Amino acid sequence: PDLNYVIRGITLLSLTGPGIVGNLFLFAGHASAFLTRPEKKPIHLILAQLAFANTIIICTKGSKDITVSFHLRNGLGTATCKTVFYLGRVARGLSMCTTCLLSVVQAITISPRTSSWRKLKPRTAWQVLPSLLLFWILNSLISSNLLSYITAAQSTNGSGITPSGSHSYCHMLPSGLIVRWLFLTLMALRDITSQSLMGWSSGYMAFRLCEHRQSVLHLRSSRFQRNSSPETRATRSALLLMACFLLFYWADFIFSFCIGSFLTHDHTVLNMKLFLTLGYASLSPFVLISRASHQPPRRSARLLVPRCDSWLSPHQPILPIK
C-alpha cells in the first residue's frame, strides 16, 4: 500500500505542477491585458476567472491527496478540511459556469448581425462582471453544506463518510435527508443548465463557422486552402475546449458513482479518478495557449474572413462573422 501511495503522489505532482504553471500564465496574461489596456474586453475577465478557478481546484485537490499519499496527517485539522473541501467544491462550480459563459459569449459573438442574439453580446467587461459575481454567490451557497458536515478524521467516532472514498483524513458527517436532497438538486440543476448551454453554443458555433467556410471557399486561392482557415481554427479551439470539459466531467462522474456504489479502494481506479478530477483544470490552459500560439502573425489582404479565433488571445479583439 505504501508504494501505491507513493505512485499516487508522483502522479499527483506531475499533474499539479504543470497545471498550476499553465493556469497562472493564462491568468497573468489576461489579467494584465484587462488592467493595462484602455478597452476592457469581456474575454479577458472571463478567461482570468477560469484560470483562477482551475488553479484553486488543483491546489485544493493537490493538498488533500498529497496529505494522504505522504501520510502528512498533522496537516489536516477540522478547519483545514472544511476550507479545502469548500473551496474545491466552489471552484469546480465556478470552472463549469465560467466555461459555459465563455462558450455562450463566443456563440453570440459570431451570430449574424441581424440575429436577435446579437443584442445580448457584451461590449465591455463590466457587462459580464455581474454574471461572474453571480457565479461566485451561487456556487458558494450550493457548497455551503460542506462547512457544517466536513470534519477531520480524528474528530469523528468512526461514523463519518469518507468523501470520494479516498481521503482518509477528512470525513463527512451524516446529514438529514431533506438537506442532502436539497443540495443534490441544486447541484444537478446547475450542472444540467450549464452543460445544456455548452452543448447548444458549441453546436451553434460549429454550424455557423462551417457554413461561413463553405460560402467563402470559392474566393480563396489554393495557397490559402492548404492552410487551416481562421474559422476552422476557431471551431477546433471551441469544440476542443468544450469536449475536453464534458469528457472529463462525465468520466469523473461515472468513476465517482462506481466508487461510491461499490466502495472500491482499488488504487488503479482511484488513480484514474485523480487524473479525471484534475484533467480539465490542468489541461485547459494549454489548450487555450497552444491554439493562440498557432495564430498567424498577420492577416493577408486577400483573407476576407476576420480572425474568429481571436478570443483565445489576450491581445486580439473578438470579431464577428458578418
TIDRENBA-419538 format. One line per 10 residues: their letters; for each residue x, y, z of C-alpha. Coordinates in Angstrom, 1 decimal, decimal comma. Layout:
# TIDRENBA-419538
a) X Y Z | ... $
This chain:
# TIDRENBA-419538
pdlnyvirgi) 0,0 0,0 0,0 | 2,9 2,4 0,8 | 4,3 2,0 -2,7 | 0,8 2,7 -4,2 | 0,6 5,9 -2,2 | 4,0 7,0 -3,5 | 3,0 6,3 -7,1 | -0,2 8,3 -6,5 | 1,8 11,1 -5,0 | 4,2 11,2 -8,0 $
tllsltgpgi) 1,2 11,1 -10,4 | -0,4 14,0 -8,5 | 2,7 16,1 -8,6 | 3,1 15,6 -12,3 | -0,4 16,9 -12,8 | -0,5 19,8 -10,3 | 2,9 21,3 -11,3 | 2,3 21,9 -15,0 | -1,4 22,7 -14,3 | -0,6 25,5 -11,8 $
vgnlflfagh) 2,0 27,0 -14,1 | -0,2 26,9 -17,1 | -3,2 28,5 -15,3 | -1,0 31,2 -13,7 | 0,4 32,0 -17,1 | -3,1 32,3 -18,6 | -4,3 34,3 -15,6 | -1,4 36,7 -15,7 | -1,8 37,3 -19,5 | -5,5 38,1 -19,4 $
asafltrpek) -5,4 40,0 -16,0 | -2,6 42,2 -17,2 | -4,4 42,9 -20,5 | -7,6 43,8 -18,5 | -5,7 46,1 -16,2 | -3,4 47,8 -18,6 | -5,5 48,2 -21,8 | -7,9 51,1 -22,0 | -10,7 49,0 -23,5 | -11,9 46,4 -21,0 $
kpihlilaql) -12,8 43,3 -23,1 | -15,1 40,6 -21,7 | -12,9 37,8 -22,8 | -10,0 39,0 -20,5 | -12,2 38,8 -17,4 | -13,8 35,5 -18,3 | -10,5 33,7 -19,0 | -8,9 35,2 -16,0 | -11,6 33,8 -13,7 | -11,5 30,5 -15,5 $
afantiiict) -7,7 30,2 -14,8 | -8,2 31,4 -11,2 | -10,9 28,8 -10,6 | -8,8 26,0 -12,1 | -5,8 27,0 -10,0 | -7,9 26,6 -6,8 | -9,2 23,2 -8,0 | -5,6 22,0 -8,5 | -4,3 23,4 -5,2 | -7,2 22,1 -3,1 $
kgskditvsf) -7,2 18,7 -4,7 | -3,5 18,5 -4,6 | -3,3 19,4 -0,9 | -5,8 16,7 0,0 | -4,1 13,9 -2,0 | -0,6 14,9 -1,1 | -1,5 14,7 2,6 | -2,9 11,2 2,1 | -0,2 9,9 -0,2 | 2,7 11,0 2,0 $
hlrnglgtat) 0,9 10,5 5,4 | 1,1 14,1 6,5 | -1,7 13,6 9,0 | -1,0 16,6 11,1 | -1,6 18,9 8,2 | -5,3 18,5 8,1 | -7,4 19,6 11,1 | -11,1 20,2 11,1 | -10,8 23,9 10,0 | -8,4 22,9 7,2 $
cktvfylgrv) -10,7 20,1 6,0 | -13,7 22,5 5,8 | -11,7 25,1 4,0 | -10,1 22,8 1,5 | -13,2 20,9 0,6 | -15,4 24,0 0,5 | -13,0 26,0 -1,8 | -12,5 23,0 -4,0 | -16,3 22,5 -4,5 | -16,9 26,2 -5,1 $
arglsmcttc) -14,0 26,3 -7,6 | -15,3 23,3 -9,6 | -18,7 25,0 -9,9 | -17,0 28,3 -11,0 | -15,0 26,5 -13,6 | -18,1 24,9 -15,1 | -20,2 28,1 -15,1 | -17,3 30,2 -16,5 | -16,6 27,7 -19,3 | -20,3 27,8 -20,1 $
llsvvqaiti) -20,3 31,6 -20,2 | -17,2 31,6 -22,4 | -18,9 29,3 -24,9 | -22,2 31,3 -24,9 | -20,4 34,6 -25,4 | -18,4 33,3 -28,3 | -21,6 31,8 -29,9 | -23,4 35,2 -29,6 | -20,3 37,0 -31,0 | -20,3 35,0 -34,3 $
sprtsswrkl) -24,0 35,1 -34,8 | -25,3 37,2 -37,7 | -25,7 40,9 -37,2 | -29,5 40,6 -37,9 | -29,9 37,9 -35,3 | -31,7 38,9 -32,1 | -29,0 37,1 -30,2 | -26,5 39,9 -31,1 | -28,4 42,2 -28,7 | -27,1 40,1 -25,9 $
kprtawqvlp) -23,4 40,5 -26,9 | -21,4 42,1 -24,1 | -19,4 45,1 -25,3 | -17,3 45,6 -22,2 | -16,0 43,6 -19,3 | -18,4 45,4 -17,0 | -21,3 43,8 -18,7 | -20,1 40,3 -17,9 | -19,0 41,2 -14,3 | -22,5 40,7 -12,8 $
slllfwilns) -22,6 37,2 -14,3 | -19,2 36,3 -12,9 | -20,2 37,6 -9,4 | -23,4 35,7 -9,6 | -21,4 32,5 -10,2 | -19,4 33,1 -7,1 | -22,6 33,7 -5,0 | -24,4 30,7 -6,5 | -21,6 28,2 -6,0 | -20,8 29,5 -2,6 $
lissnllsyi) -24,4 28,8 -1,5 | -24,6 25,4 -3,2 | -21,5 24,3 -1,4 | -22,3 25,8 2,0 | -23,4 22,4 3,5 | -19,8 21,3 3,5 | -18,9 23,9 6,1 | -21,2 22,0 8,5 | -20,7 18,4 7,7 | -17,0 18,1 6,8 $
taaqstngsg) -14,6 17,3 9,7 | -11,2 15,8 10,4 | -11,0 12,1 10,9 | -9,7 12,4 14,5 | -12,8 14,4 15,4 | -15,2 11,6 14,5 | -16,1 8,4 16,2 | -15,9 6,3 13,0 | -19,4 7,1 11,8 | -18,3 9,6 9,2 $
itpsgshsyc) -18,3 9,1 5,4 | -15,0 9,5 3,6 | -15,6 11,9 0,6 | -14,9 10,3 -2,7 | -13,7 7,1 -1,0 | -10,1 8,2 -1,0 | -9,4 10,9 1,6 | -8,8 9,1 4,9 | -8,1 12,2 6,9 | -11,3 14,1 6,3 $
hmlpsglivr) -14,9 12,8 6,8 | -18,4 14,0 6,0 | -20,8 13,7 8,9 | -24,3 12,2 8,1 | -26,8 14,9 7,1 | -30,6 14,9 7,1 | -32,4 13,5 4,1 | -34,0 16,9 3,3 | -30,7 18,8 3,4 | -29,0 16,1 1,3 $
wlfltlmalr) -31,6 16,1 -1,4 | -31,8 19,9 -1,4 | -28,1 20,4 -2,2 | -28,0 17,5 -4,6 | -30,9 19,0 -6,5 | -29,3 22,5 -6,6 | -26,0 21,0 -7,9 | -27,9 18,9 -10,5 | -29,8 21,9 -11,8 | -26,6 23,9 -12,1 $
ditsqslmgw) -24,8 21,1 -13,9 | -27,7 20,4 -16,3 | -28,2 24,0 -17,2 | -24,5 24,8 -17,7 | -23,9 21,7 -19,9 | -27,0 22,2 -21,9 | -25,9 25,7 -22,8 | -22,4 24,5 -23,5 | -23,8 21,9 -25,9 | -26,1 24,3 -27,7 $
ssgymafrlc) -23,4 27,0 -28,1 | -20,7 24,6 -29,2 | -23,1 23,1 -31,8 | -24,1 26,6 -33,0 | -20,5 27,7 -33,3 | -19,6 24,7 -35,4 | -22,6 25,2 -37,6 | -22,0 28,9 -38,2 | -18,3 28,6 -38,9 | -18,7 25,6 -41,2 $
ehrqsvlhlr) -21,5 27,4 -43,0 | -19,4 30,5 -43,4 | -16,4 28,5 -44,6 | -18,4 27,0 -47,4 | -19,7 30,4 -48,5 | -16,2 31,9 -48,9 | -14,3 28,8 -50,0 | -14,5 29,6 -53,7 | -12,9 33,0 -53,1 | -9,7 31,5 -51,7 $
ssrfqrnssp) -6,7 30,6 -53,8 | -5,1 27,2 -53,5 | -2,4 28,6 -51,2 | -5,0 29,6 -48,6 | -6,8 26,3 -49,0 | -3,8 24,3 -48,0 | -3,6 26,3 -44,7 | -6,1 26,0 -41,9 | -8,6 28,9 -42,2 | -9,3 31,2 -39,2 $
etratrsall) -12,8 29,9 -38,8 | -11,6 26,3 -38,8 | -9,1 27,1 -36,1 | -11,8 28,8 -34,1 | -14,1 25,8 -34,5 | -11,5 23,4 -33,4 | -10,5 25,5 -30,4 | -14,0 26,0 -29,1 | -15,1 22,4 -29,7 | -11,8 21,0 -28,2 $
lmacfllfyw) -12,3 23,0 -25,0 | -15,9 22,1 -24,6 | -15,3 18,4 -25,5 | -12,4 18,4 -23,0 | -14,6 19,6 -20,2 | -17,5 17,3 -21,0 | -15,2 14,3 -21,4 | -13,5 14,8 -18,0 | -16,7 15,8 -16,2 | -18,7 12,7 -17,3 $
adfifsfcig) -15,8 10,3 -16,9 | -15,2 11,7 -13,4 | -18,9 11,4 -12,6 | -19,1 7,7 -13,7 | -15,9 6,8 -11,7 | -17,3 8,6 -8,6 | -20,6 6,8 -8,9 | -18,9 3,4 -9,2 | -16,5 4,2 -6,3 | -19,5 5,3 -4,2 $
sflthdhtvl) -21,7 2,4 -5,1 | -19,1 -0,4 -4,7 | -16,9 1,3 -2,1 | -13,8 0,2 -4,1 | -10,4 1,0 -2,8 | -8,5 -0,3 -5,8 | -5,5 2,0 -6,3 | -5,7 1,8 -10,1 | -9,3 3,0 -10,1 | -8,5 5,8 -7,6 $
nmklfltlgy) -5,5 7,0 -9,6 | -7,7 7,1 -12,7 | -10,2 9,2 -10,9 | -7,5 11,5 -9,7 | -6,4 12,1 -13,3 | -10,0 12,7 -14,4 | -10,7 15,1 -11,5 | -7,6 17,2 -12,3 | -7,6 16,7 -16,1 | -9,7 19,6 -17,2 $
aslspfvlis) -8,2 22,1 -14,8 | -4,7 21,1 -15,7 | -5,1 20,7 -19,5 | -7,5 23,6 -20,4 | -4,9 26,4 -20,1 | -2,6 24,5 -22,5 | -5,5 24,0 -25,0 | -6,1 27,8 -25,0 | -2,4 28,7 -25,0 | -1,5 26,3 -27,8 $
rashqpprrs) -4,4 27,3 -30,0 | -3,5 31,0 -29,5 | 0,2 30,4 -30,3 | -0,7 28,9 -33,7 | -2,4 32,1 -34,9 | -0,7 33,6 -38,0 | 1,3 36,8 -37,2 | -0,8 38,9 -39,5 | -3,8 38,7 -41,9 | -3,3 38,8 -45,6 $
arllvprcds) -5,1 41,4 -47,6 | -6,7 38,6 -49,6 | -8,1 37,0 -46,5 | -11,7 38,1 -46,4 | -12,7 36,3 -43,2 | -12,0 38,0 -39,9 | -9,9 36,2 -37,3 | -12,7 34,3 -35,5 | -10,2 32,6 -33,1 | -9,1 35,9 -31,6 $
wlsphqpilp) -11,0 35,0 -28,4 | -8,1 32,8 -27,4 | -5,5 35,6 -27,4 | -5,4 38,3 -24,8 | -4,1 40,8 -27,4 | -6,8 40,5 -30,0 | -10,4 41,7 -30,1 | -13,4 39,5 -30,6 | -14,5 39,9 -34,2 | -17,8 38,6 -35,5 $
ik) -18,5 36,8 -38,7 | -20,5 39,1 -40,9 $
